[in-house]
Amino acid sequence: MREKRREMLHGRSFGWNIFGANAEKGGVRGILSRKGMAAVLLALTAVLCTGCGAAKNGAGSAEMADVKTTAGSYNVGGSFYEQETGLDVSDNSADYESGTDNTGLLEGRKLIKTVELEVETKEFDQTMSSLETQIQDLGGYVESMDTYNGSSYSGYSVNRSAHLTVRIPGERLSDFLKTMADIGNIVRRYDNVEDVTLSYVDMESRRNTLRTEQSRLLEFLDKAETIEDIITIEQRLSEVRYQLESMESQLRTIDNLVDYSTVELSISEVKELTPVEEPTVWERISEGFGESLLSIGHGTLEFGIWFLVHIPYLVIWGVIIAAIVLVIRKHRRKKRKKLDEQLKTPGGGAE
């Protein structure tokens, strides 16, 4: 009688008669059953959906009403968790909805800035050295760099160039761009700004919801008494931890892109800088005439360099051609001499 009374009291304290109802007569009373675990995971899923829905400030009123109704329907069973674990599910849902105010906690909006620059310079080495110094002074770093030092294999000089991906602190980006205008001639600039504030807030709310679900699963794991319940909770806990790590990784990536602006920089070595302003007709004529003279001089110089570089080849081919010419001339002489002898002999056609 005493054991039966204890069993009845134990089942009444749990509400819905979930725990202890299906326990075996000789087993431990009040252990978690399959239906109990299903209710636990269903309630946690409802809370998770409530947190994600609350983060979307722009959702329609009908959609928000559906989310609140769903959360409320599961809060009816919250008394079960309050009686057993002392956790208030309805209060926790209110905390999720308050997460929509996280936008005000952000220091400004989350803006990812990207700039592309094409720069010309006459002093390639000096420009690269100044660029490296400025990047270090501004607290940035070079993420990647591809440098081409030219080639004289063909006999023609090819100008050097470099392509860099530079990360500069967002608040120092304008200083870096001013520096680039001073050390080189900017011929092209492209700016792009991506606002990821809403996505960031949504992911933060999702992360907080996952953290709360993780804490609750750990509490339920401590109270579980059967292997089946422990396995079920640990499986869900592994999924939550995986999603939480992925969400935190995405947030760190966004923070890095926001804190450090990206500059795609192309630097080319040139003989003459491209004029920034549109020249007049006379300036274009004089500039074109000057460029023609420079082109002639440059072509003559390049031909001289090419000739000197290829002298060994020219000498070899000269010897080969001279030998061929000598052989042909010798053959023609022999043929002519033979023909003359035939004409001089009797009966050879001479009178």
C-alpha positions in Angstrom: 0.0 0.0 0.0 2.8 2.4 0.8 4.6 1.7 -2.5 1.3 2.1 -4.4 0.6 5.4 -2.7 4.1 6.6 -3.4 3.7 5.7 -7.1 0.4 7.7 -7.3 1.9 10.7 -5.7 4.9 10.6 -7.9 2.8 10.4 -11.1 0.5 13.2 -9.9 3.5 15.6 -9.3 4.6 15.2 -12.9 1.3 16.3 -14.5 -0.1 14.6 -17.7 0.9 11.4 -15.9 3.9 11.1 -18.3 6.5 9.8 -15.9 5.9 6.6 -13.9 2.8 5.5 -15.8 4.6 3.0 -18.1 7.3 2.0 -15.7 7.7 -1.7 -14.9 6.6 -2.9 -11.6 10.0 -3.9 -10.4 11.9 -1.0 -12.0 12.6 2.6 -10.9 9.5 4.7 -10.7 9.2 8.0 -12.5 11.8 7.5 -15.2 11.5 9.4 -18.5 9.4 7.6 -21.1 9.4 7.9 -24.9 6.3 10.1 -24.8 8.0 12.3 -22.2 11.1 12.8 -24.3 9.0 13.5 -27.3 7.2 16.3 -25.3 10.6 17.6 -24.2 12.0 17.9 -27.7 8.7 19.2 -29.1 8.6 22.0 -26.5 12.3 22.9 -27.2 11.6 23.0 -30.9 8.6 25.3 -30.3 10.8 27.6 -28.3 13.5 27.6 -31.0 11.0 28.5 -33.7 9.7 31.3 -31.5 13.2 32.8 -31.1 13.9 32.7 -34.8 10.5 34.2 -35.7 11.0 37.0 -33.2 14.3 38.0 -34.8 12.6 38.9 -38.1 11.3 42.4 -37.5 9.9 42.8 -41.0 7.5 39.9 -40.9 3.8 40.5 -41.4 1.3 40.6 -38.5 -0.4 37.4 -39.6 2.9 35.5 -39.6 3.8 36.9 -36.2 0.4 35.8 -34.9 1.0 32.3 -36.1 4.4 32.1 -34.3 2.9 33.5 -31.0 0.0 31.1 -31.2 2.3 28.1 -31.7 4.5 29.2 -28.7 1.5 29.7 -26.6 0.1 26.3 -27.3 3.2 24.7 -26.0 3.4 27.0 -23.0 0.2 25.2 -21.8 2.4 22.2 -21.1 5.0 24.4 -19.5 3.7 23.5 -16.1 5.2 20.1 -16.5 8.7 21.5 -16.8 8.1 24.0 -14.0 7.0 21.3 -11.6 9.8 18.9 -12.5 12.8 21.1 -13.3 11.8 24.5 -12.0 12.3 26.1 -15.4 9.7 28.6 -16.7 9.2 28.1 -20.4 6.8 31.0 -20.9 9.3 33.4 -19.4 12.0 32.1 -21.6 9.8 32.7 -24.7 9.5 36.3 -23.6 13.3 36.5 -23.5 13.5 35.3 -27.1 11.0 37.9 -28.3 13.0 40.6 -26.5 16.0 39.6 -28.6 14.5 41.7 -31.4 15.9 44.8 -29.7 19.5 43.6 -30.3 19.7 46.1 -33.2 19.9 48.9 -30.8 22.9 47.2 -29.0 24.9 47.1 -32.2 27.5 49.9 -32.7 26.1 51.2 -35.9 25.2 49.0 -38.8 27.1 46.0 -40.0 28.6 47.2 -43.3 31.0 45.2 -45.4 33.1 47.5 -47.6 35.1 46.4 -50.7 37.2 48.7 -52.9 38.9 47.9 -56.2 41.8 50.1 -57.3 43.9 50.2 -60.5 47.1 52.3 -59.9 49.9 53.3 -62.3 53.4 54.2 -61.2 56.7 55.1 -62.7 58.6 54.0 -59.7 57.4 50.5 -59.0 59.9 49.5 -56.3 59.4 52.8 -54.4 55.6 52.4 -54.7 55.6 48.9 -53.3 57.8 49.9 -50.4 55.6 52.9 -49.5 52.5 50.7 -49.8 53.9 48.1 -47.4 54.8 50.8 -44.9 51.4 52.4 -45.0 49.6 49.1 -44.6 51.6 48.4 -41.4 51.1 51.9 -40.0 47.3 51.7 -40.5 47.1 48.3 -38.7 46.2 46.3 -41.8 47.8 43.3 -43.5 48.3 41.8 -46.9 46.0 38.8 -47.4 47.5 37.7 -50.8 49.9 39.1 -53.3 50.8 38.2 -56.9 53.8 40.0 -58.4 55.1 39.9 -62.0 58.7 41.2 -62.4 58.6 41.3 -66.3 60.5 39.3 -68.8 63.2 40.1 -71.3 63.4 36.6 -72.9 61.9 37.8 -76.2 64.2 40.8 -76.3 61.5 43.2 -75.4 61.1 44.6 -71.9 57.8 44.0 -70.2 56.7 46.3 -67.4 56.3 44.9 -63.9 52.9 44.6 -62.1 51.4 43.4 -58.9 48.0 42.4 -57.6 47.3 42.5 -53.9 44.4 41.8 -51.6 44.8 44.1 -48.6 42.7 44.2 -45.4 42.5 47.6 -43.8 40.6 48.5 -40.5 37.3 50.0 -41.5 37.8 53.3 -39.7 41.2 53.8 -41.5 40.0 53.0 -45.0 39.7 56.6 -46.1 43.2 57.3 -44.9 44.5 54.4 -47.0 42.7 55.6 -50.1 44.2 59.1 -49.7 47.7 57.5 -49.4 47.2 55.5 -52.6 46.3 58.7 -54.4 49.6 60.2 -53.2 51.9 57.4 -54.1 50.3 56.4 -57.4 48.0 57.4 -60.2 44.6 55.9 -59.7 43.0 55.2 -63.1 40.1 53.1 -61.8 38.2 52.9 -58.6 35.2 50.7 -57.6 33.4 50.9 -54.2 30.9 48.4 -52.9 29.1 48.4 -49.5 27.0 45.5 -48.3 24.6 46.0 -45.4 24.4 42.7 -43.4 22.8 44.2 -40.2 19.5 42.3 -40.5 21.2 39.0 -41.3 23.6 39.5 -38.4 20.8 40.2 -35.9 18.9 37.2 -37.1 21.9 34.9 -36.7 22.6 36.4 -33.2 19.1 35.6 -32.1 19.4 32.1 -33.6 22.7 31.6 -31.7 21.1 32.7 -28.4 18.2 30.4 -28.9 20.6 27.5 -29.6 22.5 28.3 -26.4 19.3 28.2 -24.4 18.2 25.0 -25.9 21.7 23.5 -25.2 21.4 24.5 -21.5 18.0 22.9 -21.2 19.1 19.7 -22.9 22.0 19.5 -20.4 19.6 19.9 -17.5 17.3 17.2 -18.9 20.4 15.0 -19.4 21.3 15.3 -15.8 17.8 14.2 -14.8 17.5 11.3 -17.3 17.7 7.9 -15.7 17.4 5.4 -18.6 19.8 4.7 -21.4 17.2 5.3 -24.1 16.5 8.8 -22.7 20.2 9.6 -22.4 20.8 8.6 -26.0 17.9 10.6 -27.3 19.0 13.8 -25.5 22.6 13.4 -26.5 21.6 13.0 -30.2 19.7 16.3 -30.1 22.5 17.9 -28.0 25.0 17.0 -30.7 22.8 18.6 -33.4 22.4 21.7 -31.4 26.2 22.0 -30.7 26.9 21.5 -34.4 24.5 24.3 -35.4 25.8 26.5 -32.6 29.4 26.2 -33.8 28.4 26.8 -37.4 26.4 29.9 -36.3 29.3 31.3 -34.2 31.7 30.7 -37.1 29.5 32.7 -39.5 29.2 35.5 -37.0 33.0 35.7 -36.6 33.4 35.8 -40.3 31.0 38.7 -40.6 32.7 40.5 -37.8 36.1 40.2 -39.6 34.7 41.4 -42.9 33.1 44.4 -41.1 36.1 45.3 -39.0 38.6 45.0 -41.9 37.6 46.4 -45.2 38.9 44.6 -48.3 40.9 46.4 -51.0 41.7 44.7 -54.3 44.7 46.6 -55.5 46.3 46.3 -59.0 49.6 48.2 -59.5 51.2 48.6 -63.0 54.6 50.1 -63.9 54.3 52.5 -66.9 56.5 54.8 -68.8 54.0 57.7 -68.7 51.1 58.2 -66.4 47.5 58.4 -67.8 46.2 61.9 -67.4 43.4 62.3 -65.0 41.7 65.3 -66.7 40.3 65.3 -70.3 42.9 67.0 -72.4 42.1 69.7 -75.0 42.5 69.3 -78.8 45.9 71.0 -78.9 47.0 69.0 -75.9 45.9 65.8 -77.6 47.8 66.8 -80.8 51.0 67.7 -79.0 50.7 64.7 -76.7 50.2 62.4 -79.7 53.2 63.9 -81.6 55.3 63.5 -78.5 54.2 59.9 -78.0 55.0 59.2 -81.7 58.5 60.4 -81.2 58.9 58.5 -78.0 57.5 55.4 -79.8 60.1 55.8 -82.6 62.9 56.2 -80.1 61.6 53.4 -78.0 61.2 51.1 -81.1 64.8 51.9 -82.2 66.1 51.2 -78.8 64.2 48.0 -78.5 65.5 46.9 -82.0 69.0 47.6 -80.9 68.6 45.6 -77.8 67.0 42.8 -79.8 69.8 42.8 -82.3 72.5 42.6 -79.7 70.7 39.9 -77.8 70.3 37.8 -81.0 73.8 38.3 -82.5 74.8 34.7 -81.8 71.8 33.4 -83.8 72.4 36.0 -86.6 76.1 34.9 -86.9 75.2 31.3 -87.1 72.5 31.9 -89.7 74.9 34.2 -91.6 77.5 31.5 -91.8 75.0 29.0 -93.0 73.5 31.3 -95.7 77.0 32.3 -96.9 78.0 28.7 -97.2 74.9 28.0 -99.2 75.6 30.9 -101.5 79.2 29.8 -102.1 78.1 26.3 -102.9 75.5 27.6 -105.4 78.1 30.0 -107.0 80.7 27.2 -107.3 78.2 24.9 -108.9 77.2 27.6 -111.4 80.8 28.2 -112.3 81.5 24.6 -112.9 78.4 24.3 -115.1 79.4 27.4 -117.1 83.0 26.2 -117.5 81.8 22.8 -118.8 79.5 24.5 -121.2 82.3 26.7 -122.6 84.5 23.7 -123.1 81.8 21.9 -125.0 81.5 24.9 -127.3 85.2 25.1 -128.0 85.7 21.5 -129.0 85.3 20.4 -132.7 81.8 19.4 -133.4 80.7 21.1 -130.3 78.8 23.7 -132.3 81.7 26.2 -132.9 82.3 27.5 -136.5 
